[in-house]
Amino acid sequence: MKSPTEKKPRGWMAGRFVWICLAVSLALNLMFVGGAFYAGTMAERVTKQPQVRTQHFVKRLKLRPEQRRAYEDFRAQAREHAGDLRANLRPTFEEMRSQLGSSNPNPEQLATALGEMADKRHAFERNMAGLTAEFLQTLNPNQTRQFLNFARRKSWQSTLGLPPIRRPGPGGKRGDKRGDKRR
């Protein structure tokens, strides 16, 4: 029989330490997975709804009411110009597509069509530069720096309210997930 003053075997303490480490590891992993899930769902909510994107952007830059109106005007004009660009490029793109699909494509017509498309995109970019400069004049230097950093990101189009440019799917519908994959 063991006396109450006898020490327990050392293995008992080592086993308890392993269980404590496993519990801490599990808690940290759950927090990491939960944080990643939250960040993913938050990003998805922000990018899906234009009003949420605007609110997020306005909060992030701390825009005053007059700056917010200028931003909303900027977004509306950007969307309008992007839609006009797509509408103007569509006939030229379809002409190029038919030329490439023919048995004897005409290189001169293809070069002309590409030149027209480049000119239209260049005009759009010049116009957007003017709109952006006009909007930036409403911001203070810190907000301007934040806006430019934000605009350098890959997802700047969706943040400005511009829909992403997607290829038509097999059925000819824009945004068809099957048509977005590169072959």
C-alpha positions in Angstrom: 0.0 0.0 0.0 1.2 3.5 -0.9 1.5 6.2 1.6 -0.1 9.7 1.0 3.3 11.3 0.9 4.5 9.2 -1.9 5.0 11.0 -5.2 3.0 9.9 -8.3 5.0 8.4 -11.1 6.6 10.9 -13.5 4.7 9.6 -16.5 1.4 10.9 -15.2 2.7 14.5 -15.4 4.1 14.0 -18.9 0.7 12.6 -20.1 -1.2 15.5 -18.7 1.2 17.9 -20.4 0.5 16.3 -23.8 -3.3 16.6 -23.3 -2.9 20.3 -22.4 -0.8 20.9 -25.5 -3.4 19.1 -27.6 -6.2 21.2 -26.2 -4.3 24.4 -26.7 -3.4 23.4 -30.3 -7.1 22.5 -31.0 -8.3 25.9 -29.7 -5.7 27.8 -31.8 -6.7 25.8 -34.9 -10.4 26.4 -34.4 -9.7 30.2 -33.9 -7.6 30.2 -37.1 -10.2 28.4 -39.1 -13.0 30.6 -37.7 -11.1 33.7 -38.5 -10.4 32.6 -42.0 -14.1 31.7 -42.5 -15.2 35.1 -41.1 -12.7 36.9 -43.3 -13.8 35.0 -46.4 -17.5 35.5 -45.8 -17.0 39.2 -45.0 -15.0 39.7 -48.2 -17.7 37.9 -50.1 -20.4 40.1 -48.6 -18.4 43.2 -49.4 -17.8 42.3 -53.0 -21.3 41.1 -53.9 -23.4 44.0 -52.9 -22.7 47.5 -54.3 -24.1 49.3 -51.3 -22.0 47.3 -48.9 -18.9 48.0 -51.0 -19.7 51.7 -51.0 -20.2 51.7 -47.2 -17.0 49.8 -46.7 -15.1 52.2 -48.9 -16.6 55.3 -47.3 -15.8 54.0 -43.8 -12.3 53.0 -44.8 -11.5 56.4 -46.3 -13.6 58.3 -43.7 -15.4 60.3 -46.4 -17.4 63.3 -45.4 -20.9 63.6 -47.0 -19.8 65.8 -49.9 -16.9 63.4 -50.6 -19.3 60.5 -50.5 -21.5 62.2 -53.1 -18.4 62.8 -55.2 -17.5 59.2 -54.9 -20.9 58.0 -55.8 -20.9 60.3 -58.9 -17.5 58.9 -59.8 -18.7 55.3 -59.5 -21.8 56.0 -61.6 -19.8 57.7 -64.3 -17.2 54.9 -64.3 -19.9 52.3 -64.7 -21.5 54.2 -67.5 -18.3 54.7 -69.4 -17.3 51.0 -68.9 -20.7 50.0 -70.2 -20.3 52.3 -73.2 -16.8 50.8 -73.8 -18.1 47.3 -73.8 -21.0 48.2 -76.1 -18.6 50.0 -78.5 -16.1 47.1 -78.5 -18.7 44.3 -79.1 -19.2 44.9 -82.8 -15.5 45.1 -83.5 -14.8 42.0 -81.4 -17.6 40.1 -83.2 -16.0 41.2 -86.6 -12.6 39.9 -85.4 -14.2 36.7 -84.2 -15.9 36.0 -87.5 -12.6 36.9 -89.4 -10.7 34.4 -87.2 -13.4 31.8 -87.7 -13.3 32.1 -91.5 -11.3 29.7 -93.6 -9.2 32.6 -94.9 -8.8 35.4 -92.3 -7.7 38.8 -93.7 -4.7 40.0 -91.6 -5.3 43.7 -92.6 -8.9 43.6 -91.4 -7.7 42.0 -88.1 -5.1 44.6 -87.7 -7.6 47.4 -88.4 -10.1 45.9 -85.9 -7.4 45.6 -83.2 -6.3 49.2 -83.8 -9.9 50.4 -83.4 -10.3 48.4 -80.2 -7.0 49.8 -78.9 -8.1 53.4 -79.7 -11.4 52.9 -77.9 -9.8 51.5 -74.8 -7.2 54.3 -74.9 -10.0 56.9 -75.0 -11.8 55.1 -72.1 -8.6 55.2 -70.1 -8.0 58.9 -70.8 -11.6 59.6 -69.8 -11.2 57.5 -66.6 -8.0 59.3 -65.7 -9.8 62.6 -65.9 -12.7 61.3 -63.8 -10.3 59.9 -61.2 -8.3 63.2 -61.0 -11.6 65.1 -60.5 -12.6 62.8 -57.7 -9.1 62.9 -56.1 -9.4 66.7 -55.8 -12.2 66.2 -53.3 -9.9 64.1 -51.0 -7.3 65.1 -48.5 -3.7 63.8 -49.0 -4.1 60.8 -46.6 -7.4 59.8 -48.3 -5.8 60.2 -51.7 -2.9 57.9 -50.7 -5.4 55.3 -49.3 -7.5 55.5 -52.5 -4.4 55.0 -54.7 -3.2 52.1 -52.6 -6.7 50.5 -52.8 -6.8 51.2 -56.5 -3.5 49.3 -57.1 -5.0 46.1 -55.8 -6.2 43.5 -58.2 -9.9 43.9 -57.3 -10.1 47.7 -57.9 -12.8 47.3 -60.6 -15.3 45.6 -58.3 -14.6 48.1 -55.6 -15.5 51.0 -57.9 -18.7 49.3 -58.8 -17.6 48.1 -62.2 -18.6 44.6 -63.0 -15.7 42.3 -63.9 -15.2 41.7 -67.5 -16.1 38.1 -68.2 -15.9 36.0 -71.3 -19.3 34.8 -72.7 -20.0 31.2 -71.8 -20.8 28.4 -74.3 -24.4 29.5 -74.4 -23.3 33.1 -75.2 -24.4 34.4 -71.7 -21.9 36.7 -69.9 -20.7 35.4 -66.6 -21.5 31.8 -67.3 -19.1 30.0 -65.0 -18.3 27.3 -67.6 -17.2 30.0 -70.1 -14.8 31.7 -67.7 -12.3 28.8 -67.8 -9.4 29.2 -70.2 -9.0 26.4 -72.6 
